[in-house]
Amino acid sequence: MLAAVALATALAAVTRYVPGSSDELAFALATVALAGLAWIVSFATEEVGRRSGPAVTGLMQSTVGNLPEFFVVIFALNAGELIVAQTAILGSIFGNALLVLGVVIVVGARQERDGVMRFGARLPNDTATLLLTSTFIIILIALTNSSHDPASHHAKTISIVGAAAILLVYGIWLAQYLRSEGGRPQRGPEASIDEPRVPLRTSVVLLVVAGVAAAFVSDWFVHALSPTITTLHISRAFAGLVIVGIAGNAVENVAGIVLASKGHAELAISVVKNSVAQIAAFLYPALVLVSLLTATTLTFELAPVYAGALFGTAVIVWQITGDGEATAFEGAALIAAFVILATVAAFES
């Protein structure tokens, strides 16, 4: 796997810097390389985190595993691609909360004799709360813009204050989560996958190398994005929401599904839910603040369709997973919601 990722990254570099290279090929190779590097980052982070307990492992995996999305958004903002930057973040949320969670539930429910996947209800409920908190400011800004009231002229200031407030809430939740979950021993099949598979030094080296490479590949990805969008006649919203969202979260996608197929329901849900919470309440507000240093400023000002979609996503995720149980029918409903949203994005600008 490491050799394949290295080859894809090298080929992506060649198509980026060699004159006359196909933009479409450069985009495809950068996408593959980005997904591969995300896998390496996640694997190395998980190996480091295995020495610190399940809660810390999940936190580290979701935090460092979001490096590709972070770099893609930063380079997109520097290139003036605000729609791509916004939809890349949203795509990570929608992709994990709807598509990946839906597949995980379908696969996990099929492993149970009664067709019901069972897991702890606390993390799903906390994730819904964090997602709703982030959605709150997005809806408020959308309402002020639609009514053209005085606050609509201060979306940037409102976003900065809101980002700081959401980060504070996330910090409080994180401290509480680690205190209550960090020392909890794992039981059953989940306990058997806690042993490190590679030395700590190897994990750290992989993490550093893949993290640096992800920054370069993200730049190549964004560079090839605009001409590819024009050639393939796809919208920027679809590219960010679907292509970037799925490629950047390939690790969580595969990891959650594999864990569910092996009957590790608790861990499968944890991987997906930690990622959703991390992106909505940490990555997005953090990028709002970091974007003050880039060519284009990111705010919580989104098109009404995405504000509504975020609210709907938070509600349906809470409805389906809030009781700690889910069936294949409910997983299919989440997948259907993502397909509908992707179809809408295909017709957006």
N, C-alpha and C positions, 0 to 999 in steps of 0.2 A: 504493500500500500504506500509506504514512504517513497519508494522508487517511482511509482505512478504519479504521485503528487509532485515530486521533483521534476519529472519529465513534463507534466502539464504546465508547471510554472516556468520552466525554461522555454518551452514553445510559446507560451504567452508573452514572454519577454522578447523573443525573436520577432513575433508578429507586431509587437508594439513599436520596436525601434528600427526594423528593417524597412526601408522605403518600398512602397508598392504592395505591401501586405494587405490582404483582404480585411476590411473592418469587421465583417461578419465573422470571419474565422478568429480574429483577435478577440472579439466579444465572447464567442463560444469557449475558447481556450481559457480566457480570464474567468469565466463563470465556473468552469470545471476546476481550475486551480483554486479559486476562492472557496469552493465547497470542500476541496481536499485539505486546504490549509485550516479551514474551520474544524475539520475532523481531527487534525493533528493537535491543534490548540486545545480542543475539548478533551482528547485522550490524555495529553500531558497534564492538563489541569486536574482531571479526575485522578490520575496517578498520584499527584502531589496531595490532593485533598483526601485520598483514602487513608492517609496517616492521621487525619484530623477528625474523623467521624462523619456520619452521613449528612448532617445539616450543613457543615462547612463544605463538604464535597459538592453538594448541590449548589450552594452559593457560589463557590469558585467556578464551577462549570458554567453556570449561567452568566457570571460576570465576565470572565475571560473569553468564553465562547461567543460573546457578542462583539468581540474586537472587529471582525470583518464588517459588521453592520456599522459600527462606529466610524471606521475609516471610509467606507463607501459614502456615508452621509457627509462627512467632513469634505471629502474631495468633490462631491456633488455640489455642495454649497459654494466651494471655491470656484467651481466651474459655472456657477449661476443656475444650476439645475435644481431649483427649489422644489418643483413638483416631484422630481425623482427622489430628492432627500426626504420629503414628507411621506411619500407613499412607500419608501423603503422601510421607514420606521413602522408605518401602519401595516405594511405587508408582513413584518415580523410578528406583530401582535395578532393580526387576523389569521396568518398562516399557522401559528402555534395554537391559538385559542379555538380555532374552528377546524381547519383541515387536519392538523396533526393530532389534536385531542380527539377528534372524531374517529380517525383511523385507529388510534390507540384504544379507544373504548370498544370499537367493533372487534378488534383483534383480542383484546383482553376479555370481553364478555364471552367470546366463543371458546375460551379456555375453561370457563366455569360450567359445571354440570347443569346449573339452573339458569345459565345465560345471563347472570348478573355479576358485573365487575364491582368489587368492593374495595374501598380505600378510605383513609382518614378524611373527615370533612373539613378540618380546620384550615389546611392550606388552600383548598379550592375556595372557601369562603373569604379568606384573607385576600386571595388574588382578585376576587370579584370586587372587594372593597377598594383595593388599590386601583383597579382599572376604572371603577366608577369615580373615584376621586380625581383621576387624571381627566376623565371624560367631562367632569363637572365644569372645569375651566374652559374646555374646548366648546361646550355647548353655550356657555355664557358669552363667549366672544362671538360665536356664530349668531346669537340672538341680538347682540348689540349692533353687529354689522347689518343684519336684516332690517332693524328698526332705525338705523342711522342716528342713534343717540350719541351724546358727547363722548361716552366711553369708547365708541368704535374708533376714535382717532388715537387711542392710546393702547392698541393691541400689543405693541412691543413692551411697554412698561408693565402691563398686566401680565404678560407672559413671563417676564423676568421675576416678578414677585411670586407668581404662581409656581414657577419652577423651583424657587427656593423653598416655598411652603411644602410642595409635594416631596422634595428631597428630604425635608425634615421629617415628614410623616413616614417616608420609607425607612429612614434611619431608626426611628422609634420602633417600627414594626420589625426591622431586621434584628435589633438588639433583643427584642422580646422573643422572636423566633429562635434565635441561637441559644438563648438561655433555656428555653423550654424543650427544644428539640436536639440541641448539640450533644448532650450527654446521654440521650436515650439509646439504649442498645437495640440492635436490630435482631429480629427473630425470624425463623422460618427460612424460606429460600433466599430472601434478600441478604441474609447474613453471610452467605457463601461467596458473595462477590465483592467483599470488602478488602481482600488481600491484594497488596500492590503487585503488579506484574512486571515492572521494570524498576531499576534503581532510581533513587531520588535525583541524582546528578543528571542522569539521562533525561528524566522528565523535565527538569529545569532547562536544559539545553534545547530540547525540542520546543518548549514553550517560548523561549526567547527567539529562536530562529523563525518559527512559524509566525509569531506575532509581528516581527519585522517584515517578513515576506508578505504577510497579509496587507500591510500598509502599501507596499509597492503594487501588488496585484490589484488592490482597490483603485489605485490611480489609473492603471491600465484599463480596468473595467469601465470606469466612468469615461475615459478618453474615447473608447470604442462605442459607448452607449448611444450617443446622439446620431452618428451616421447609420448605425444599425437600425435604430428606431425608424429613421427616414426610409431606409431601403426595404425593411420588412413591413412598413405601414402599420406599426403598432403604436398605441398611445404611450406617452410617458407615464401616465398613471398605471397602466397595465404592467409596464416594464418594472416599475418600482414595487407595485403591490404584489405581483405574482412572481416574476423572474428573480428580482433581488431578494424578495422576502423568503422564497423557498431555497434559493442557492445559499444565502447567508445563514440559514437555519437548518441546513442539511444534517448537521450532527444531531441536534435535538430531535429532528424528524426520525432519523434512523434509530437512534438510541432508545427513544420512547417506544417505538413500535417493536423493536427486538425485545425489550424488557417485558412488554405486554404479552408477546408471544410465548415467553418463557414462564408466564404466570406471576411475574413480579409486579403486581398491580400498583402497590404503594410507590415503588421507585419510578415506575413509568409515569404515573400521574405527577410525581414530584418533579421530574425532569421538565415536563411540559409547563406545569404551573409556575415553577421558579423562573422559567424563561419569560413567560407572559408578564409576571409581576416585575421582573427586572427591567424589561423594555419599557413598560408603561409608566412605572413610577421612579425609575432611576435613569435609564439610558435617554429617554426622550427629554425629560427636564434638564438633564446634564448637558445634552447637546444644544438645548436652547441657550444655556449660559455660555458654552464653549463657542457657539456660532457668533457671539459678539466679536470674536477675533477673526472671523472669516469674511470673505467678500460679500456673502449673502447671509442675512440674519434669519434664523429659524424661530418661528413663534408657534403658539397654539392656535393660530388662525387657520382653520381648515375649511374646505368646501362643506356645505351643510350635509351632503350625502355621506361624507365620512364621519362627521360628528354623530349623525344618526346611526351609522353602522357600528361605531364604537359603543354607543349606549346599548344598542340591541345585542351586541356581542357580550357585553358584561352581564346583561340580564339573562340571556340564554345559557351562558356558561354557569352562572349561579344556579339557575333553575335545574340544570341537568346534573351538576356535580355537587351541589350544596348539601345533599343528604348523604354523601359518601357512597352512593350506588349509581350505576349506570348500565344501560342495556344497549344492544346493538342498534336498536331502533333510534335511541337518543344519539348515538354516535353518527348514524346516517344523517340525522337532522343537522348536526354541526357541519358535516361535509357538504350537504346541500346548501347551507347558508354561505359557505365559502365560494362555491361554484356560482351562485347568484351574484355575490359581490364581485367576483372576478369578471363576470360578464358585464356588469355595470362599468367597471374600470376600463374595459376594452373600448368603450364608447366615450370615455372621458378624454379630455385634452392631455 
